[in-house]
Amino acid sequence: MALGMALGGPQHHQRGYSDEEEILRRRNEELEKELKEILEREKKVREEIEKTKERLIVVEEAEERLCFQLGEQEAESFYQARAYHVEIRSLKEQLSQARKLIQSATALKDQP
């Protein structure tokens, strides 16, 4: 196909461009438009990546705080369990002594 026919005839020449120059000029405009759109999309993607990084930092900091709090709770639970275990031993010992005392009192009472 002839260049003049691709452009719709010689009446579409602007500013004295030849057919080939006109085609190249239009193609250049198309490429510049595509480049502008691509750069705009890239800018939006970069902004979204930056926002995602910021959210990730917030999430990581929250995770660190939660892990620290969990560690504190685990330590507190351990010490409470130890204290309860000591208390249970003490109560068992008191119960054992009370039973012995009751048995002694019962034995003395049953003696003639």
C-alpha positions as a Markdown table, in Angstrom:
| # | Residue | x | y | z |
|---|---|---|---|---|
| 1 | Met | 0.0 | 0.0 | 0.0 |
| 2 | Ala | 1.3 | 3.4 | -0.9 |
| 3 | Leu | 2.2 | 5.9 | 1.8 |
| 4 | Gly | -0.1 | 8.5 | 0.4 |
| 5 | Met | -3.0 | 6.0 | 0.5 |
| 6 | Ala | -2.2 | 5.0 | 4.1 |
| 7 | Leu | -2.6 | 8.6 | 5.1 |
| 8 | Gly | -5.8 | 9.1 | 3.1 |
| 9 | Gly | -4.1 | 11.0 | 0.2 |
| 10 | Pro | -1.9 | 14.0 | -0.1 |
| 11 | Gln | -4.5 | 16.4 | 1.4 |
| 12 | His | -3.5 | 15.2 | 4.9 |
| 13 | His | 0.0 | 16.5 | 4.8 |
| 14 | Gln | 0.6 | 19.0 | 7.6 |
| 15 | Arg | 3.4 | 21.6 | 7.8 |
| 16 | Gly | 4.9 | 20.3 | 4.6 |
| 17 | Tyr | 5.7 | 16.8 | 5.9 |
| 18 | Ser | 6.3 | 14.0 | 3.3 |
| 19 | Asp | 4.2 | 10.9 | 3.5 |
| 20 | Glu | 7.0 | 9.0 | 5.3 |
| 21 | Glu | 7.6 | 11.8 | 7.7 |
| 22 | Glu | 3.9 | 12.1 | 8.5 |
| 23 | Ile | 3.7 | 8.4 | 9.2 |
| 24 | Leu | 6.8 | 8.6 | 11.4 |
| 25 | Arg | 5.5 | 11.7 | 13.2 |
| 26 | Arg | 2.2 | 10.0 | 14.0 |
| 27 | Arg | 3.9 | 6.8 | 15.1 |
| 28 | Asn | 6.2 | 8.9 | 17.3 |
| 29 | Glu | 3.1 | 10.6 | 18.8 |
| 30 | Glu | 1.6 | 7.2 | 19.5 |
| 31 | Leu | 4.8 | 5.9 | 21.1 |
| 32 | Glu | 5.1 | 9.1 | 23.2 |
| 33 | Lys | 1.5 | 8.6 | 24.4 |
| 34 | Glu | 2.1 | 5.0 | 25.2 |
| 35 | Leu | 5.3 | 5.9 | 27.1 |
| 36 | Lys | 3.4 | 8.5 | 29.1 |
| 37 | Glu | 0.7 | 6.0 | 30.0 |
| 38 | Ile | 3.3 | 3.4 | 30.9 |
| 39 | Leu | 5.2 | 5.9 | 33.1 |
| 40 | Glu | 2.0 | 6.9 | 34.8 |
| 41 | Arg | 1.1 | 3.2 | 35.6 |
| 42 | Glu | 4.7 | 2.7 | 36.8 |
| 43 | Lys | 4.3 | 5.7 | 39.1 |
| 44 | Lys | 1.1 | 4.3 | 40.5 |
| 45 | Val | 2.6 | 0.9 | 41.0 |
| 46 | Arg | 5.6 | 2.4 | 42.8 |
| 47 | Glu | 3.3 | 4.4 | 45.1 |
| 48 | Glu | 1.3 | 1.3 | 45.9 |
| 49 | Ile | 4.5 | -0.6 | 46.6 |
| 50 | Glu | 5.6 | 2.2 | 48.9 |
| 51 | Lys | 2.2 | 2.1 | 50.7 |
| 52 | Thr | 2.5 | -1.6 | 51.0 |
| 53 | Lys | 6.0 | -1.3 | 52.5 |
| 54 | Glu | 4.6 | 1.2 | 55.1 |
| 55 | Arg | 1.8 | -1.2 | 56.0 |
| 56 | Leu | 4.3 | -4.1 | 56.3 |
| 57 | Ile | 6.5 | -2.0 | 58.7 |
| 58 | Val | 3.4 | -1.3 | 60.9 |
| 59 | Val | 2.4 | -5.0 | 60.8 |
| 60 | Glu | 6.0 | -6.1 | 61.7 |
| 61 | Glu | 6.1 | -3.7 | 64.6 |
| 62 | Ala | 2.7 | -4.9 | 65.8 |
| 63 | Glu | 4.0 | -8.5 | 65.6 |
| 64 | Glu | 7.1 | -7.6 | 67.6 |
| 65 | Arg | 4.9 | -6.0 | 70.3 |
| 66 | Leu | 2.6 | -9.0 | 70.4 |
| 67 | Cys | 5.5 | -11.4 | 70.7 |
| 68 | Phe | 7.0 | -9.4 | 73.5 |
| 69 | Gln | 3.6 | -9.3 | 75.3 |
| 70 | Leu | 3.2 | -13.0 | 74.8 |
| 71 | Gly | 6.6 | -13.7 | 76.3 |
| 72 | Glu | 5.7 | -11.6 | 79.3 |
| 73 | Gln | 2.5 | -13.5 | 79.7 |
| 74 | Glu | 4.2 | -16.8 | 79.4 |
| 75 | Ala | 6.8 | -15.8 | 82.1 |
| 76 | Glu | 4.0 | -14.6 | 84.4 |
| 77 | Ser | 2.1 | -17.8 | 83.9 |
| 78 | Phe | 5.2 | -19.8 | 84.7 |
| 79 | Tyr | 5.8 | -17.9 | 87.9 |
| 80 | Gln | 2.1 | -18.2 | 88.9 |
| 81 | Ala | 2.1 | -21.9 | 88.3 |
| 82 | Arg | 5.2 | -22.3 | 90.4 |
| 83 | Ala | 3.6 | -20.3 | 93.2 |
| 84 | Tyr | 0.4 | -22.3 | 93.0 |
| 85 | His | 2.4 | -25.5 | 93.1 |
| 86 | Val | 4.2 | -24.3 | 96.3 |
| 87 | Glu | 0.8 | -23.4 | 97.8 |
| 88 | Ile | -0.6 | -26.8 | 96.9 |
| 89 | Arg | 2.3 | -28.5 | 98.6 |
| 90 | Ser | 1.9 | -26.4 | 101.7 |
| 91 | Leu | -1.8 | -27.1 | 101.8 |
| 92 | Lys | -1.2 | -30.9 | 101.3 |
| 93 | Glu | 1.3 | -30.8 | 104.2 |
| 94 | Gln | -1.2 | -28.9 | 106.4 |
| 95 | Leu | -3.9 | -31.4 | 105.5 |
| 96 | Ser | -1.6 | -34.3 | 106.3 |
| 97 | Gln | -0.7 | -32.8 | 109.7 |
| 98 | Ala | -4.4 | -32.1 | 110.4 |
| 99 | Arg | -5.3 | -35.8 | 109.6 |
| 100 | Lys | -2.5 | -37.0 | 111.9 |
| 101 | Leu | -3.8 | -34.7 | 114.7 |
| 102 | Ile | -7.3 | -36.0 | 114.2 |
| 103 | Gln | -6.2 | -39.6 | 114.2 |
| 104 | Ser | -4.2 | -38.9 | 117.4 |
| 105 | Ala | -7.2 | -37.2 | 119.0 |
| 106 | Thr | -9.4 | -40.1 | 118.0 |
| 107 | Ala | -7.0 | -42.7 | 119.3 |
| 108 | Leu | -6.7 | -40.9 | 122.7 |
| 109 | Lys | -10.5 | -40.6 | 122.9 |
| 110 | Asp | -10.9 | -44.3 | 122.1 |
| 111 | Gln | -8.5 | -45.3 | 124.9 |
| 112 | Pro | -10.1 | -46.4 | 128.1 |
